[in-house]
Amino acid sequence: MKKLDLYILKKFLTTFVFVVSLLVLIICVIDFTEKNDNYIRYEVSGDLIFKYYLTFIPFIIGLLTPITVFIATVFVTANMAGRTEIIAILASGVSFRRMMFPYLIGATAIAVASFFLNSDVIPDSNKFRIDFELNYLGKPFANKKRHMHFKVGEDLYIYIEKYNVNNDEGRNVTLEQIKDNQLVQKLSASRVRWNPDSANWRFMEYDIRRFGPMEEEIIKGEELDSLINMSPEDFDNKERFFETLTMRELKDYISLLSSRGADDVGIYEIEKYIRYMQPFTVIILTFIGIIVSARKSRGGTGFQIALGFLIAFLFIIVFIFSRAIAEAQTMHPVLAVWLPNIAFSMVGLVMYFTVPR
């Protein structure tokens, strides 16, 4: 790398770190101010609050990274253009495409770091952060789901009318074994309860119906222990649960939900697609930021910076809109999640070939 590359790269990364630090500080102060009443009401210790913000900061950094990269790009490039540095660079024989090289190197480094941050570091820290928010900042959890269905074995399907998380007990339960599209046997019970000592489920007041080719066998009993692929954790609070899963845990959980035929598997698949999409967002927004702010303006750099914030705001709107489309399943989730990147890539290419520089 040449001195010019190091000069631009240093200014770009330094500005990015400064913008991220400033925004994180502002957000933490505002967040603490809003939540302070809850901390006092629940008598939360200072150590817990300190640990909470240690896990809150990585989450905010991961959330803001694409936008802060864009803002840093616009700020650095607009200032260089305002001081006629870009004109001097181009006049010395360096092409505009070559001038973008250090920006893209820095953006790629940030994108790679962002991917690993969102895949492993942030989900681990979210385990404490989200648990803290649910315990001290939210309402007590009560499982309000009714008529739940699970696939709990290769050919076993369970139905639970309602489940109480306080005593790990389900009401009006049916366990069916189906082979070759034929019902082989069916267990019906008034209750099923988790037995922590033996780590299994206990069916109470049950009857089993076994269907043969010519006859039917009925067995009744008071209690029956059974090992099925289900645990009390399946009924815990799943609010923002996908945020607590590392990439490997997320993929394993998607496989588990798919094997059970769960309805909410799409939420976790969308989260996986977003984690793969976000690093490319960093590079695309950097590319657009250079083009937007590279031209010198007589009115100073204020207009370019304001335009940069406007584009960043538009990207957030498109991203929220595309995620809603993906969750509504009105479009293939991969295409919906990548819609902002596709749209802004096209915008960036059009600007590259049409905007004077």
Residue pairs with C-beta under 8 A, 6 or more apart in sequence:
1 9
1 102
1 105
4 89
4 94
4 99
4 102
5 101
5 102
5 105
6 102
8 76
8 80
8 99
8 102
8 103
9 102
9 103
9 105
9 106
11 76
11 80
12 72
12 73
12 76
12 102
12 103
12 106
13 106
13 109
13 110
15 72
15 75
15 76
16 68
16 69
16 72
16 106
16 110
18 72
19 68
19 71
19 72
19 75
20 61
20 64
20 65
20 68
23 60
23 64
23 68
24 57
24 60
24 61
24 64
27 60
28 53
28 56
28 57
28 60
31 56
32 53
35 137
38 44
38 136
38 137
39 49
39 136
42 136
44 136
48 132
51 128
51 132
52 128
52 129
52 132
54 125
55 125
55 126
55 128
55 129
55 132
56 129
58 117
58 121
58 122
58 125
59 122
59 125
59 126
59 129
61 117
62 114
62 117
62 118
62 122
65 110
65 114
65 117
65 278
65 282
66 114
66 278
66 281
66 282
66 285
66 315
67 285
67 312
67 315
67 316
69 107
69 110
69 282
69 285
69 286
69 289
70 285
70 286
70 288
70 289
70 308
70 311
70 312
70 315
71 289
71 308
71 309
71 312
73 103
73 107
73 285
73 286
73 289
73 290
73 293
73 308
74 289
74 292
74 293
74 304
74 305
74 307
74 308
75 293
75 301
75 305
75 308
77 86
77 103
77 289
77 290
77 292
77 293
77 294
77 304
78 293
78 301
78 304
78 305
78 308
79 301
80 86
81 87
81 293
81 294
81 295
81 296
81 297
81 301
81 304
82 296
82 297
82 300
82 301
84 296
86 99
86 294
86 296
87 296
89 99
90 96
90 99
90 357
96 294
96 357
100 287
100 290
103 286
103 287
103 290
104 283
104 286
104 287
106 286
107 282
107 283
107 286
107 287
108 283
110 282
111 278
111 279
111 280
111 282
111 283
112 279
114 278
114 279
114 282
115 275
115 276
115 278
115 279
118 275
118 278
119 246
119 247
119 275
120 246
120 247
122 243
123 243
123 244
123 245
123 246
123 247
123 249
123 250
124 246
126 240
126 243
126 244
127 244
130 239
130 240
130 241
130 243
130 244
134 141
134 237
134 239
141 165
141 236
141 237
141 239
142 165
143 162
143 163
143 164
143 165
143 235
145 162
145 163
146 161
146 162
147 159
147 161
148 159
148 160
148 161
148 163
149 157
149 158
149 159
149 261
150 157
150 158
150 160
150 230
150 234
150 260
150 262
151 157
151 259
151 260
151 261
152 158
152 175
152 228
152 229
152 230
152 260
153 228
153 229
155 177
155 178
155 179
155 184
156 175
156 176
156 177
156 228
156 229
157 175
157 176
157 178
158 173
158 174
158 175
158 176
158 228
158 230
159 173
159 174
159 175
159 176
160 170
160 171
160 172
160 173
160 192
161 170
161 171
161 172
161 173
162 170
162 171
162 172
163 169
163 170
163 171
163 235
164 170
164 171
165 232
165 235
165 236
167 193
168 193
168 194
168 232
168 235
169 191
169 192
169 193
169 194
170 191
170 192
170 193
171 190
171 191
172 190
173 187
173 188
173 189
173 190
173 191
173 192
173 203
174 186
174 187
174 188
174 189
175 186
175 187
175 188
175 189
175 203
175 226
175 228
176 183
176 185
176 186
176 187
177 183
177 184
177 185
177 186
178 184
182 211
183 211
184 210
184 211
185 208
185 209
185 210
185 211
186 208
186 209
186 211
187 203
187 206
187 207
187 208
187 209
187 224
188 206
188 207
188 209
189 203
189 204
189 205
189 206
189 207
189 224
190 204
190 205
190 206
191 203
191 204
191 205
192 201
192 202
192 203
192 204
193 201
193 202
193 204
194 201
194 202
194 231
194 232
195 201
195 202
195 225
198 225
200 225
200 226
200 227
201 225
201 226
201 227
201 228
201 230
202 223
202 224
202 225
202 226
203 223
203 224
203 225
203 226
204 222
204 223
205 222
206 220
206 221
206 222
206 223
206 224
207 218
207 219
207 220
207 221
208 217
208 218
208 219
208 220
209 216
209 217
209 218
210 216
210 217
210 218
210 219
238 264
242 250
242 267
242 268
242 271
243 271
245 253
245 268
245 271
247 272
247 275
250 268
250 271
250 272
250 275
251 272
253 268
254 265
254 268
254 269
254 272
257 264
257 265
257 268
258 265
266 326
266 327
266 329
266 333
267 327
269 333
270 323
270 326
270 327
270 333
270 337
273 326
273 333
273 334
273 337
273 338
274 323
274 337
277 337
277 338
277 341
280 341
281 315
281 340
281 341
284 341
284 344
284 345
284 348
285 312
285 315
285 344
287 348
287 352
288 311
288 344
288 347
288 348
288 351
289 308
291 348
291 351
291 352
291 355
291 357
292 304
292 307
292 308
292 311
292 351
292 355
293 301
293 304
293 305
293 307
293 308
294 357
295 304
295 355
295 356
295 357
297 303
297 304
315 340
315 344
318 339
318 340
318 343
318 344
319 340
322 336
322 337
322 339
322 340
323 336
323 337
325 331
325 336
325 339
326 333
326 336
326 337
330 336
331 339
